[in-house]
Amino acid sequence: ARDAFVYQELIAHVALYTHPKQRTLALIGGGDGGTIREVLKHPSVEKAVLVEIDGRVVEASKEYLPTISSGLSDPRVTVKIADGVQHIRAAEGEYDVVLIDSAEPVGSAVGLFSPEFYADVRKALREDGIMVAQTESPFFNQDLIRRTQAGIRASFPVTRLYLAHVPTYPSGLWSFTLGSLRYDPLEVAPEAIKPLATKYYNRDVHFGAFQLPTFVRQLVESADAP
């Protein structure tokens, strides 16, 4: 899609600029390679493990989308064809950042939106780790956003939803939710956000994405802890 860069940049760079020492990263989903390409723009990332449940996605992207999938062959990247829920459940204190680039919550992706999974993500992170999950549309997925907000809050002391405009996705308005064990994305020093080769994300967007329309703010506030 012509607007895929918006999603890929927003799911990656907000967390990577919020965490000051992001050496190791896990990406759950994203087998096309678009998000990992954004991750690799940060030279401090030493190891990125991409966990994709469907190996055909990876192979098709390598064959038909070489510019998107170019990062998959980077030496810093390990591609694992496996269930992301199981991979995270088995990890302990392993990652600085976990990105959850999941499909919509149907079938095998349902488990990626559960409070139990977010608790496992917390365990898989180091003591100052950060996670970001895509959390669907504030227009069409309000119950899901309430549930994911409550589920992430139960495990992460800093939980913040942010938005991006992705015209191809249902309604065009898309949400991501960041859970952090220490660092607040709104307290990042602006000068620490150095310009990257991005089309959507920049220093102003980093902070502006958290400025929510009233109906989204009310949605977030209505999410009760489980």
ROVO-297263 format. One record per residue (C-alpha): x, y, z; residue number from 1; residue in three letters. Coordinates in steps of 0.25 Angstrom, whole numbers. Each point is the difference from the previous one (the first is absolute). Example, Ala and Ser with C-alpha at 12.3 -4.5 7.8 and 13.67 -1.06 7.14 Angstrom:
BEGIN
<rec><x>49</x><y>-18</y><z>31</z><k>1</k><r>ala</r></rec>
<rec><x>6</x><y>14</y><z>-2</z><k>2</k><r>ser</r></rec>
***
This chain:
BEGIN
<rec><x>0</x><y>0</y><z>0</z><k>1</k><r>ala</r></rec>
<rec><x>5</x><y>14</y><z>-3</z><k>2</k><r>arg</r></rec>
<rec><x>-2</x><y>4</y><z>14</z><k>3</k><r>asp</r></rec>
<rec><x>6</x><y>-12</y><z>7</z><k>4</k><r>ala</r></rec>
<rec><x>12</x><y>9</y><z>5</z><k>5</k><r>phe</r></rec>
<rec><x>-9</x><y>7</y><z>9</z><k>6</k><r>val</r></rec>
<rec><x>-3</x><y>-12</y><z>8</z><k>7</k><r>tyr</r></rec>
<rec><x>14</x><y>-6</y><z>0</z><k>8</k><r>gln</r></rec>
<rec><x>6</x><y>13</y><z>4</z><k>9</k><r>glu</r></rec>
<rec><x>-9</x><y>3</y><z>12</z><k>10</k><r>leu</r></rec>
<rec><x>0</x><y>-14</y><z>5</z><k>11</k><r>ile</r></rec>
<rec><x>15</x><y>0</y><z>0</z><k>12</k><r>ala</r></rec>
<rec><x>6</x><y>14</y><z>3</z><k>13</k><r>his</r></rec>
<rec><x>-9</x><y>4</y><z>12</z><k>14</k><r>val</r></rec>
<rec><x>6</x><y>-11</y><z>8</z><k>15</k><r>ala</r></rec>
<rec><x>14</x><y>0</y><z>-5</z><k>16</k><r>leu</r></rec>
<rec><x>1</x><y>15</y><z>3</z><k>17</k><r>tyr</r></rec>
<rec><x>-6</x><y>-1</y><z>14</z><k>18</k><r>thr</r></rec>
<rec><x>9</x><y>-11</y><z>4</z><k>19</k><r>his</r></rec>
<rec><x>14</x><y>5</y><z>2</z><k>20</k><r>pro</r></rec>
<rec><x>7</x><y>-13</y><z>-1</z><k>21</k><r>lys</r></rec>
<rec><x>-7</x><y>-9</y><z>-10</z><k>22</k><r>gln</r></rec>
<rec><x>10</x><y>-10</y><z>-3</z><k>23</k><r>arg</r></rec>
<rec><x>-9</x><y>-13</y><z>-2</z><k>24</k><r>thr</r></rec>
<rec><x>-14</x><y>0</y><z>-6</z><k>25</k><r>leu</r></rec>
<rec><x>-11</x><y>-10</y><z>-3</z><k>26</k><r>ala</r></rec>
<rec><x>-10</x><y>2</y><z>-11</z><k>27</k><r>leu</r></rec>
<rec><x>-12</x><y>-9</y><z>0</z><k>28</k><r>ile</r></rec>
<rec><x>-6</x><y>0</y><z>-14</z><k>29</k><r>gly</r></rec>
<rec><x>4</x><y>9</y><z>-11</z><k>30</k><r>gly</r></rec>
<rec><x>6</x><y>-11</y><z>-8</z><k>31</k><r>gly</r></rec>
<rec><x>0</x><y>9</y><z>-13</z><k>32</k><r>asp</r></rec>
<rec><x>12</x><y>7</y><z>6</z><k>33</k><r>gly</r></rec>
<rec><x>-6</x><y>14</y><z>0</z><k>34</k><r>gly</r></rec>
<rec><x>1</x><y>3</y><z>15</z><k>35</k><r>thr</r></rec>
<rec><x>13</x><y>-7</y><z>1</z><k>36</k><r>ile</r></rec>
<rec><x>6</x><y>9</y><z>-11</z><k>37</k><r>arg</r></rec>
<rec><x>-4</x><y>12</y><z>9</z><k>38</k><r>glu</r></rec>
<rec><x>6</x><y>-6</y><z>13</z><k>39</k><r>val</r></rec>
<rec><x>13</x><y>-2</y><z>-7</z><k>40</k><r>leu</r></rec>
<rec><x>1</x><y>15</y><z>-2</z><k>41</k><r>lys</r></rec>
<rec><x>5</x><y>1</y><z>14</z><k>42</k><r>his</r></rec>
<rec><x>14</x><y>-4</y><z>1</z><k>43</k><r>pro</r></rec>
<rec><x>-1</x><y>-3</y><z>15</z><k>44</k><r>ser</r></rec>
<rec><x>-8</x><y>-12</y><z>-3</z><k>45</k><r>val</r></rec>
<rec><x>9</x><y>-12</y><z>0</z><k>46</k><r>glu</r></rec>
<rec><x>-10</x><y>-12</y><z>-1</z><k>47</k><r>lys</r></rec>
<rec><x>-14</x><y>0</y><z>-5</z><k>48</k><r>ala</r></rec>
<rec><x>-8</x><y>-13</y><z>0</z><k>49</k><r>val</r></rec>
<rec><x>-11</x><y>-1</y><z>-9</z><k>50</k><r>leu</r></rec>
<rec><x>-11</x><y>-10</y><z>3</z><k>51</k><r>val</r></rec>
<rec><x>-10</x><y>-3</y><z>-11</z><k>52</k><r>glu</r></rec>
<rec><x>-10</x><y>-12</y><z>1</z><k>53</k><r>ile</r></rec>
<rec><x>-1</x><y>-1</y><z>-15</z><k>54</k><r>asp</r></rec>
<rec><x>13</x><y>-3</y><z>-8</z><k>55</k><r>gly</r></rec>
<rec><x>-7</x><y>3</y><z>-13</z><k>56</k><r>arg</r></rec>
<rec><x>-1</x><y>14</y><z>4</z><k>57</k><r>val</r></rec>
<rec><x>15</x><y>1</y><z>1</z><k>58</k><r>val</r></rec>
<rec><x>3</x><y>-7</y><z>-13</z><k>59</k><r>glu</r></rec>
<rec><x>-11</x><y>7</y><z>-8</z><k>60</k><r>ala</r></rec>
<rec><x>6</x><y>14</y><z>5</z><k>61</k><r>ser</r></rec>
<rec><x>14</x><y>-4</y><z>-3</z><k>62</k><r>lys</r></rec>
<rec><x>-4</x><y>-4</y><z>-14</z><k>63</k><r>glu</r></rec>
<rec><x>-10</x><y>11</y><z>-4</z><k>64</k><r>tyr</r></rec>
<rec><x>3</x><y>11</y><z>9</z><k>65</k><r>leu</r></rec>
<rec><x>15</x><y>1</y><z>0</z><k>66</k><r>pro</r></rec>
<rec><x>1</x><y>15</y><z>5</z><k>67</k><r>thr</r></rec>
<rec><x>-10</x><y>-3</y><z>12</z><k>68</k><r>ile</r></rec>
<rec><x>7</x><y>-13</y><z>4</z><k>69</k><r>ser</r></rec>
<rec><x>14</x><y>5</y><z>-2</z><k>70</k><r>ser</r></rec>
<rec><x>3</x><y>0</y><z>15</z><k>71</k><r>gly</r></rec>
<rec><x>-4</x><y>-14</y><z>2</z><k>72</k><r>leu</r></rec>
<rec><x>14</x><y>-4</y><z>-5</z><k>73</k><r>ser</r></rec>
<rec><x>7</x><y>10</y><z>9</z><k>74</k><r>asp</r></rec>
<rec><x>10</x><y>-7</y><z>9</z><k>75</k><r>pro</r></rec>
<rec><x>-6</x><y>6</y><z>13</z><k>76</k><r>arg</r></rec>
<rec><x>-14</x><y>-7</y><z>-4</z><k>77</k><r>val</r></rec>
<rec><x>-4</x><y>-14</y><z>4</z><k>78</k><r>thr</r></rec>
<rec><x>-13</x><y>-5</y><z>-6</z><k>79</k><r>val</r></rec>
<rec><x>-7</x><y>-11</y><z>7</z><k>80</k><r>lys</r></rec>
<rec><x>-12</x><y>-7</y><z>-6</z><k>81</k><r>ile</r></rec>
<rec><x>-8</x><y>-2</y><z>13</z><k>82</k><r>ala</r></rec>
<rec><x>-12</x><y>4</y><z>9</z><k>83</k><r>asp</r></rec>
<rec><x>3</x><y>13</y><z>6</z><k>84</k><r>gly</r></rec>
<rec><x>-8</x><y>-3</y><z>12</z><k>85</k><r>val</r></rec>
<rec><x>8</x><y>-12</y><z>3</z><k>86</k><r>gln</r></rec>
<rec><x>13</x><y>7</y><z>-3</z><k>87</k><r>his</r></rec>
<rec><x>-3</x><y>12</y><z>10</z><k>88</k><r>ile</r></rec>
<rec><x>-5</x><y>-10</y><z>10</z><k>89</k><r>arg</r></rec>
<rec><x>14</x><y>-7</y><z>0</z><k>90</k><r>ala</r></rec>
<rec><x>8</x><y>13</y><z>1</z><k>91</k><r>ala</r></rec>
<rec><x>4</x><y>6</y><z>13</z><k>92</k><r>glu</r></rec>
<rec><x>8</x><y>13</y><z>1</z><k>93</k><r>gly</r></rec>
<rec><x>5</x><y>-1</y><z>-14</z><k>94</k><r>glu</r></rec>
<rec><x>-5</x><y>12</y><z>-7</z><k>95</k><r>tyr</r></rec>
<rec><x>1</x><y>15</y><z>1</z><k>96</k><r>asp</r></rec>
<rec><x>-12</x><y>3</y><z>-10</z><k>97</k><r>val</r></rec>
<rec><x>-11</x><y>-9</y><z>-4</z><k>98</k><r>val</r></rec>
<rec><x>-9</x><y>4</y><z>-12</z><k>99</k><r>leu</r></rec>
<rec><x>-13</x><y>-7</y><z>-3</z><k>100</k><r>ile</r></rec>
<rec><x>-3</x><y>1</y><z>-15</z><k>101</k><r>asp</r></rec>
<rec><x>-12</x><y>-9</y><z>0</z><k>102</k><r>ser</r></rec>
<rec><x>-11</x><y>-2</y><z>-9</z><k>103</k><r>ala</r></rec>
<rec><x>-14</x><y>3</y><z>4</z><k>104</k><r>glu</r></rec>
<rec><x>-5</x><y>-8</y><z>12</z><k>105</k><r>pro</r></rec>
<rec><x>-5</x><y>-12</y><z>-7</z><k>106</k><r>val</r></rec>
<rec><x>5</x><y>-14</y><z>0</z><k>107</k><r>gly</r></rec>
<rec><x>14</x><y>-2</y><z>4</z><k>108</k><r>ser</r></rec>
<rec><x>2</x><y>15</y><z>3</z><k>109</k><r>ala</r></rec>
<rec><x>-11</x><y>0</y><z>11</z><k>110</k><r>val</r></rec>
<rec><x>10</x><y>-4</y><z>11</z><k>111</k><r>gly</r></rec>
<rec><x>9</x><y>12</y><z>-3</z><k>112</k><r>leu</r></rec>
<rec><x>-11</x><y>10</y><z>6</z><k>113</k><r>phe</r></rec>
<rec><x>-2</x><y>-7</y><z>13</z><k>114</k><r>ser</r></rec>
<rec><x>4</x><y>5</y><z>14</z><k>115</k><r>pro</r></rec>
<rec><x>8</x><y>-14</y><z>2</z><k>116</k><r>glu</r></rec>
<rec><x>8</x><y>3</y><z>-12</z><k>117</k><r>phe</r></rec>
<rec><x>4</x><y>14</y><z>4</z><k>118</k><r>tyr</r></rec>
<rec><x>4</x><y>-6</y><z>14</z><k>119</k><r>ala</r></rec>
<rec><x>9</x><y>-9</y><z>-8</z><k>120</k><r>asp</r></rec>
<rec><x>6</x><y>12</y><z>-8</z><k>121</k><r>val</r></rec>
<rec><x>3</x><y>7</y><z>13</z><k>122</k><r>arg</r></rec>
<rec><x>8</x><y>-13</y><z>5</z><k>123</k><r>lys</r></rec>
<rec><x>7</x><y>-1</y><z>-14</z><k>124</k><r>ala</r></rec>
<rec><x>5</x><y>15</y><z>2</z><k>125</k><r>leu</r></rec>
<rec><x>11</x><y>5</y><z>8</z><k>126</k><r>arg</r></rec>
<rec><x>-3</x><y>8</y><z>12</z><k>127</k><r>glu</r></rec>
<rec><x>-1</x><y>13</y><z>-8</z><k>128</k><r>asp</r></rec>
<rec><x>-6</x><y>-6</y><z>-12</z><k>129</k><r>gly</r></rec>
<rec><x>-11</x><y>6</y><z>-10</z><k>130</k><r>ile</r></rec>
<rec><x>-11</x><y>-7</y><z>-8</z><k>131</k><r>met</r></rec>
<rec><x>-8</x><y>5</y><z>-11</z><k>132</k><r>val</r></rec>
<rec><x>-12</x><y>-7</y><z>-6</z><k>133</k><r>ala</r></rec>
<rec><x>-9</x><y>5</y><z>-12</z><k>134</k><r>gln</r></rec>
<rec><x>-14</x><y>1</y><z>6</z><k>135</k><r>thr</r></rec>
<rec><x>-9</x><y>2</y><z>-12</z><k>136</k><r>glu</r></rec>
<rec><x>-10</x><y>11</y><z>-3</z><k>137</k><r>ser</r></rec>
<rec><x>-7</x><y>10</y><z>11</z><k>138</k><r>pro</r></rec>
<rec><x>-12</x><y>0</y><z>-9</z><k>139</k><r>phe</r></rec>
<rec><x>-2</x><y>-15</y><z>-2</z><k>140</k><r>phe</r></rec>
<rec><x>7</x><y>-7</y><z>11</z><k>141</k><r>asn</r></rec>
<rec><x>-4</x><y>8</y><z>12</z><k>142</k><r>gln</r></rec>
<rec><x>-2</x><y>-12</y><z>9</z><k>143</k><r>asp</r></rec>
<rec><x>13</x><y>-6</y><z>-4</z><k>144</k><r>leu</r></rec>
<rec><x>7</x><y>13</y><z>3</z><k>145</k><r>ile</r></rec>
<rec><x>-6</x><y>0</y><z>14</z><k>146</k><r>arg</r></rec>
<rec><x>4</x><y>-14</y><z>2</z><k>147</k><r>arg</r></rec>
<rec><x>14</x><y>2</y><z>-4</z><k>148</k><r>thr</r></rec>
<rec><x>2</x><y>13</y><z>8</z><k>149</k><r>gln</r></rec>
<rec><x>-4</x><y>-8</y><z>12</z><k>150</k><r>ala</r></rec>
<rec><x>8</x><y>-12</y><z>-3</z><k>151</k><r>gly</r></rec>
<rec><x>13</x><y>8</y><z>-3</z><k>152</k><r>ile</r></rec>
<rec><x>-3</x><y>9</y><z>13</z><k>153</k><r>arg</r></rec>
<rec><x>0</x><y>-12</y><z>8</z><k>154</k><r>ala</r></rec>
<rec><x>14</x><y>-3</y><z>-3</z><k>155</k><r>ser</r></rec>
<rec><x>7</x><y>13</y><z>-4</z><k>156</k><r>phe</r></rec>
<rec><x>0</x><y>13</y><z>9</z><k>157</k><r>pro</r></rec>
<rec><x>1</x><y>9</y><z>-12</z><k>158</k><r>val</r></rec>
<rec><x>-11</x><y>-3</y><z>-10</z><k>159</k><r>thr</r></rec>
<rec><x>-3</x><y>10</y><z>-12</z><k>160</k><r>arg</r></rec>
<rec><x>-8</x><y>-1</y><z>-12</z><k>161</k><r>leu</r></rec>
<rec><x>4</x><y>7</y><z>-12</z><k>162</k><r>tyr</r></rec>
<rec><x>-6</x><y>2</y><z>-14</z><k>163</k><r>leu</r></rec>
<rec><x>5</x><y>1</y><z>-15</z><k>164</k><r>ala</r></rec>
<rec><x>-8</x><y>2</y><z>-13</z><k>165</k><r>his</r></rec>
<rec><x>1</x><y>-12</y><z>-9</z><k>166</k><r>val</r></rec>
<rec><x>-11</x><y>2</y><z>-11</z><k>167</k><r>pro</r></rec>
<rec><x>1</x><y>-15</y><z>-5</z><k>168</k><r>thr</r></rec>
<rec><x>-4</x><y>-5</y><z>14</z><k>169</k><r>tyr</r></rec>
<rec><x>-15</x><y>0</y><z>4</z><k>170</k><r>pro</r></rec>
<rec><x>-4</x><y>14</y><z>4</z><k>171</k><r>ser</r></rec>
<rec><x>14</x><y>6</y><z>-3</z><k>172</k><r>gly</r></rec>
<rec><x>2</x><y>3</y><z>14</z><k>173</k><r>leu</r></rec>
<rec><x>9</x><y>-11</y><z>7</z><k>174</k><r>trp</r></rec>
<rec><x>4</x><y>-2</y><z>14</z><k>175</k><r>ser</r></rec>
<rec><x>13</x><y>-5</y><z>7</z><k>176</k><r>phe</r></rec>
<rec><x>2</x><y>-3</y><z>15</z><k>177</k><r>thr</r></rec>
<rec><x>13</x><y>2</y><z>7</z><k>178</k><r>leu</r></rec>
<rec><x>3</x><y>-7</y><z>13</z><k>179</k><r>gly</r></rec>
<rec><x>13</x><y>4</y><z>7</z><k>180</k><r>ser</r></rec>
<rec><x>6</x><y>-5</y><z>13</z><k>181</k><r>leu</r></rec>
<rec><x>8</x><y>13</y><z>2</z><k>182</k><r>arg</r></rec>
<rec><x>1</x><y>10</y><z>-11</z><k>183</k><r>tyr</r></rec>
<rec><x>-12</x><y>9</y><z>-4</z><k>184</k><r>asp</r></rec>
<rec><x>0</x><y>4</y><z>-15</z><k>185</k><r>pro</r></rec>
<rec><x>-5</x><y>14</y><z>4</z><k>186</k><r>leu</r></rec>
<rec><x>12</x><y>2</y><z>8</z><k>187</k><r>glu</r></rec>
<rec><x>10</x><y>-2</y><z>-11</z><k>188</k><r>val</r></rec>
<rec><x>10</x><y>11</y><z>-2</z><k>189</k><r>ala</r></rec>
<rec><x>-4</x><y>6</y><z>-13</z><k>190</k><r>pro</r></rec>
<rec><x>14</x><y>2</y><z>-5</z><k>191</k><r>glu</r></rec>
<rec><x>2</x><y>-15</y><z>2</z><k>192</k><r>ala</r></rec>
<rec><x>-9</x><y>-3</y><z>-11</z><k>193</k><r>ile</r></rec>
<rec><x>10</x><y>1</y><z>-12</z><k>194</k><r>lys</r></rec>
<rec><x>-5</x><y>1</y><z>-14</z><k>195</k><r>pro</r></rec>
<rec><x>-1</x><y>-13</y><z>-7</z><k>196</k><r>leu</r></rec>
<rec><x>-4</x><y>-4</y><z>-15</z><k>197</k><r>ala</r></rec>
<rec><x>-15</x><y>0</y><z>3</z><k>198</k><r>thr</r></rec>
<rec><x>-12</x><y>5</y><z>-7</z><k>199</k><r>lys</r></rec>
<rec><x>-10</x><y>2</y><z>11</z><k>200</k><r>tyr</r></rec>
<rec><x>7</x><y>-1</y><z>14</z><k>201</k><r>tyr</r></rec>
<rec><x>8</x><y>11</y><z>5</z><k>202</k><r>asn</r></rec>
<rec><x>3</x><y>7</y><z>13</z><k>203</k><r>arg</r></rec>
<rec><x>-14</x><y>8</y><z>0</z><k>204</k><r>asp</r></rec>
<rec><x>-8</x><y>-12</y><z>-4</z><k>205</k><r>val</r></rec>
<rec><x>7</x><y>-8</y><z>11</z><k>206</k><r>his</r></rec>
<rec><x>-7</x><y>9</y><z>10</z><k>207</k><r>phe</r></rec>
<rec><x>-12</x><y>4</y><z>-8</z><k>208</k><r>gly</r></rec>
<rec><x>-5</x><y>-14</y><z>-2</z><k>209</k><r>ala</r></rec>
<rec><x>-3</x><y>-1</y><z>15</z><k>210</k><r>phe</r></rec>
<rec><x>-9</x><y>12</y><z>-1</z><k>211</k><r>gln</r></rec>
<rec><x>-14</x><y>-7</y><z>-1</z><k>212</k><r>leu</r></rec>
<rec><x>-13</x><y>5</y><z>-5</z><k>213</k><r>pro</r></rec>
<rec><x>-11</x><y>1</y><z>11</z><k>214</k><r>thr</r></rec>
<rec><x>-7</x><y>-13</y><z>-4</z><k>215</k><r>phe</r></rec>
<rec><x>13</x><y>-8</y><z>0</z><k>216</k><r>val</r></rec>
<rec><x>4</x><y>6</y><z>13</z><k>217</k><r>arg</r></rec>
<rec><x>-13</x><y>-4</y><z>6</z><k>218</k><r>gln</r></rec>
<rec><x>1</x><y>-14</y><z>-5</z><k>219</k><r>leu</r></rec>
<rec><x>14</x><y>-1</y><z>6</z><k>220</k><r>val</r></rec>
<rec><x>-5</x><y>5</y><z>13</z><k>221</k><r>glu</r></rec>
<rec><x>-12</x><y>-9</y><z>0</z><k>222</k><r>ser</r></rec>
<rec><x>9</x><y>-13</y><z>0</z><k>223</k><r>ala</r></rec>
<rec><x>-1</x><y>-6</y><z>14</z><k>224</k><r>asp</r></rec>
<rec><x>11</x><y>-8</y><z>6</z><k>225</k><r>ala</r></rec>
<rec><x>-3</x><y>-15</y><z>-1</z><k>226</k><r>pro</r></rec>
***
